[in-house]
Amino acid sequence: MKKFVTVLCDGMADYPDANGRTPMTEAKKPTMDGLCRSATVGLVRTVEQGMKPGSDVCNLAALGYDPRECYTGRSPLEALSMGIAMGAHDVSYRVNLVTLASGDTLDAREMLDYSAGEISTAEAAEIIKALQPLFAEYGIELYAGVSYRHAAIIRNGAAGNVELTPPHDILGKRIGEYLPRGKASAVFNEIIAKSVKALAAHPINAKRKADGRNPVTAVWFWGEGTKPRLDGFYEKYGKRGAMISAVDLLKGIGVASGMDVIDIPTATGTVDTDYEAKAAAAIAALDTHDFVFVHLEGPDECGHQGDRAGKITAIERIDARILKPVLDALERGGKPFAVTVMPDHATPLAVRTHTADPIPFLIFDSERKHDGAPTFDEHAAKSTGVTLDRGADVIETMFGIKGDK
């Protein structure tokens, strides 16, 4: 039976610099470039009109779902991954541990770091434990997640009554105009303000400061949502799927769609993740699954941080330490296979946040060779003249549901 793999390089696409270069053009990625020459190559719009270019919307599209029909918010997908049960009337929120720059008032402080120096999961767990009583005062449940990413649940709540801004969208900006707004915002603003005071003297922060690392100075709410409603991936495509990712969002999508979520304890969601463990898990999963989705967060994290060298390194590591060993295993297996490589969205270094621009993709099929492109990058993908209007078109083309273009 034919095998299928998607290697999702989160946020990999970018804008050209003054010399026309992007991290994709600069990265040494012989495996991607080699596949590209015999693949279907082009651009795809993963952001539906009127929707924001979040990793939630874009990864749902890459997995063949129409976000307009199934998307109920980012945080409930993460909550599923964390094993949090949600009722039909519960509302969830992503809670980031962040670092704010100093300032005379809360409004005047800048968003310095949306990840509090990519705080470790163990350190974050202690911070969350200390904050749970504060949240409980307002009837809100607070759950510890991975690194800086956590979840809050309001039982029998009401969605749509507060406007929230992702912290990675306001790096270097004063937070005053981005604090929660709307008729239900008072509670969220009070918790943020009280978290600043509660965290000021926390021993984890004292140690992080002594080590020259960013402390956790506040919590930040975003990603409001209600219980997800996704069709089963097997029911939708007739293929048993496996999800491999370090981040709760993708794991949650896997849970919601009935895919088998393979946990990699050493995976971090950064440029320094355990690539070998992810590759090994993907190769093993191909023995029992028809489709494996391998998500790599490193390029996106570096894009948000404005780290060009790190983004290039992340792309090169994905090529050498994920794509090559997986491709080698598929070729050794002797069965027909198809491999897709794509970002979910662009995270350009110049803006340090997600954009809705069409992004490059390649689909290599061992049974169907194409005149693709000489390299895999934004310019080469555009030059083929192939543009897919729906994110789902990529996986449907790989599965043979839609004809190659």
N, C-alpha and C positions, 0 to 999 in steps of 0.2 A: 504494500500500500504506500502511496506517495506521502512524503513528509514535507511539512511546511514550517518555516521559521521566520519570525519578524524580529529584527534587531532594531529597537527603537532608541535612537540617540537623542535624548531629550534636549531641546533647545539648540541643536547643533548648527542650524542655519543662521546666517549673519548677513550684515551689509558689507560691501566692499569698502576698504579704506581709501585714502587718497591715491594709492598706487594700484587700486583695483583688486587688492588681496582680501581674502576672508580666511578665517581659521580652517575652513574646509580646503581651500586651495593651498594653504601653507603646510597642512599636516601631511606627514608621510603615511599614506594609507594604501599600500599596494594591493591589499585584498579587496577593498571596496572598488578601487580603480580597475582591478582585473575583472571583477564581476560586471562592472559598468559597461565594459566594451561589448558584452554579449547579452545585455539585459534590456528590458523595457525601462526607459529612463524619461523622466519629465518632471513637471511640477504638479502639486496637488493642493487644493484649498481645503484645509482641515478645519477651518473656522466658518461655521454657518453664518450667513448674514444676520446681523443684529445680536450676535453672541460675542462674548469676550474671549480672547485667545488664551484661556486657561489650560493647564495640563489636563484637567479633568475632561473638558469638552474635546480637546484634540486627541487624547488617547482613546476616548470612547469612539471617536470617528475612525481612528487607525485600526480599531478592533471591529469595525464594521457596523457600529451603532449610529443611529441618527440622534444626536443630542437634543434636537428639538422635540423628540418624542419621549425620551427616557431620562433626560437630565433633571435632577431635583436638587442640585447643589453639590459642592465638593466635599464638605465635611461629613455628610452621611456615608459616603463611600469609604472615607478613612475610618469612621466609627465601625463599620462592618469589619474592616480588617483587624481592628482592635478587639473584636468580639463583643461590642456593645450592642445590646438588643434595643431596637427602636420601635415604638408603636407608631400607628398611622398619624397621630397628632403630636408627636415629639419633634423638636427642632434641635439641630446640632450646629456647632460652630467649630472651626479650626481655631486653636489657641496657640499662637507662637510665643516662645520665650525670646525677647528681643533686647537689644542694647540701645538705649537712648543716650545721646550726647548730653552733657550738663547744660543747664539753663535755669534762669530765674523762676520760670513758671513751667508747668507741664506743656502748655501750648507752644512755648518757645523752644522746646527741646527738639532736636533733630533725630530722625531715624538713622542711627549709625550702622546697625547690623541687625538684619531680620532673623538671624539664626543664633545670636549670642555666641559668636565664635564657633559655630557648629558644635555646640555643647554636647558632651557625651550623653548617652541614654541613661547611664547610671547617675550622673550628676543631675540631669533633668528630673529624674524620678524623685530625688530628694526635694528639689524645688517645688515640684507639683504637690508632693505630700504636704509641704508647708503651706501651700496656697489653698488646699481643698477646704479648710474651714472658712476662709474668706468667701469662696464661691457658695458654700453651703448656706451662708447667711442670707443669700438671695434666692435660695431654692434651686441652685444650679449645680449639677454634677460635673466634676472635673476629673478627667482620666488621663493617665500618663501614656504617651506614645513613644516615638523614636526620636532621639536627639531633641531638636527644638520644636517638633511637631506634636501637638496634643489636642484633646477634644473636650468640648463642653456640651452638655445635654440639658435642655429645658423640657421637662415632661409636660405634655398637654399645653405646649406653647403656641404662639402665633407667628408665622413667618411673614416676611415682607414689611415689617414695621421698623426696620433699622437699616441704614446705609453704612456699609463697611468697606474698607479699602485694604487690599493686600499689602503687607508691609514691604515686600520686595519691589513694589511700584513706587515707593516714596523714599528711597534711600537718599540721604543727604538733604532731605526736605524737613522743614518744621512741621510737626505733626498736628498743630492746632486745627488746620482746616481739613484734616483727614481723620480726626477722631470720630467715633460713631455719631451718626446724625439720625433724626427721625423721632417719631413719637415714643419709641421704646428705647431710646439711646441712653437715657439717664443711668440705668442700671449698669450698662457696659462701661460708661465713662467713670462711674464711681469705682467699679472694680479695678479698672486700669490705674486710677489715681491711688487707690489703696494698695495695689500691688507694688507700686513704687516704694511706698513706705515700708511695706512688709519685707521687701527684698533687700533693702539698703544694708542691713547688718547680717544677712544670711552667711553662715560660714563657708558655703560653697563659693559665694562671690568673693569673700575675703581671700580665699586660696587662689581663685582665678586671677584676681588683681595682682597678687604677689607673684604669680607666674607670668604676668604680662599678657594675660588673655582677657577677652571681653567678658564682663560680668553680665548677669541677667538683671536688667534694671526695671523691666515691666513685662506684663502680658499684653498681647494684641489679638483682637478678635477679627475674624473674617470668614468667608466661605460658608455662609448660612445655608442650611438645606434641610429637607425632609426625607423620609424613608425612600430609598431608591426603588426603581421599578424597571429592571432590565430583563429582557428575554434571555433564556438560557443559551449559551454559546453553542452547545451541542444541538439543541433544538433548532437553532437558527441556521447553522452551517453543516450539521451532521459530522462534526469533527470534535474529538476529545482534545481539549486544550489545557495547557499548563502556563501559569504565570510566574515569572521570575523577576522580582524587583526588590529594592531595599526600602521603598517608600510605601506608606500606608495607603495612599491614594490608589496606586496601581494594584496593590493587594486587595483593596476593597472592591475595585472593579472586577477582579478575578473572582472574589467570593460572590458578588452580586450576579455574575454571569454564569456561575456554576463551574468555572474552571478550577483545576487543581492548583492551589497556590503553594509554591515550593519555597520554604523559608531558608534563607542563607544567613545564619547568625553573624557571619563576619562581613556581610555587605553593609556599606555605610551610606550610599547615595551621594558620594562625593567623587572627586577625581582619584582618590586613593582607595576606592572600594576593592573588594576581593574579586578581581576579574577571573582568576583561575577557578574559584569555587562556583561562580556563576556559569562559566563555560562548562565545567564538569557537570553541573546540575542540568543544564540544557541538553547536553549530550545524553545523559542518563534518561532524561524525560522522553527523548525521542524513541526510546525502546517501547514505551507504553502509551505514548500520545501521538496524535496526528499533527498537532500544531503546538509550537512553543513560542511564547512571546517573551523576549528578553529586554527588559527596560534598564537603561543606563542613565543616571541622573547627572553625571559629572559635567557634561558640556553646559547644561542649563545653570547649574550652580556657579560655574565660572563666568557665564554670561552675566548673571545678576551682579557678580562681584567686580565686573569690568576687568577680569583677569584673562588677557589674550593668550599668554603663554600657557596658562592652565587649561584653557579651552582646547588649544592645539594638542596638548599632552593627552587630554581626555579622549579626543578623537583617535589619536595614534594608538592609545592603549586599547580602545574598543576594537580597532582594526586588527591589532596583533594578538590580543589576548582573549577576545571573545569571538569575533567573526572568523578568524583563520582556523582556530581549533574546531569550531562547530562545523565549518565548511569541510575541513579535512575528514571529520567523522562522518558527515553525510556522504562524501565521495567514497569512503571506505565501505560504507554500508551497502552500496550497490543498488539501492532503490532510487527511483526517480524522486526528485525533490525540487522545491522552490524556496528561494530566500528573498525577503524584502528587507531593505535597509532604508531608514527614513528618520528624520526628526518628527516630533509631534507639532512643533511650531518653531519659529525663529526666536532666539533671545539675543538680539544684537548687542554687542559690546558698547556701541555708541549710546544706546538708550537704557541698557541694563534691565530691561523688562521684556515681556512677551509682545510679539506683534502678530497681526493677522495676515501677513504676506504669504502667498503660496510658497510651499517648501519643496525641496528636491526629494525625489524617491527613485529607487531602482528596484526592479523585480527580476531576479535571475531565475530562470526555469531550466533545469537540466535537460528537459525534453524539447524545448523551443528556444533556439538561439535567435538573437536579434542584432541589428546594427544599432548599438546603443550610443555611448558617448565615450570620448577618450579618457575622461576623468569624472569622478563623482563630486560635483560641486554645484553651487547655485547657477553660475553662468552656463556651464555645460548642460545642465538640466533644462534651462530655459531654451537653449539653442536647438533642442530636438523638436520644439514646436508642440510637444505633447503636454496638455494641461487637463487634469481631471478636476471636475467641479465639486466632487464630494469626497470626503476622506474615506468613506466606505468603499469607494471605487478601487482603492489600492488592494485591499484584502480580497475583494470580489474578483479582481483581475488575477491575483495570485491563485485563488481557488478555482479559476476557470469559469466562474459564474458570469463574468463579463469578458468579452473578447479583448485581446491585446490591442492597444492603439499605437 
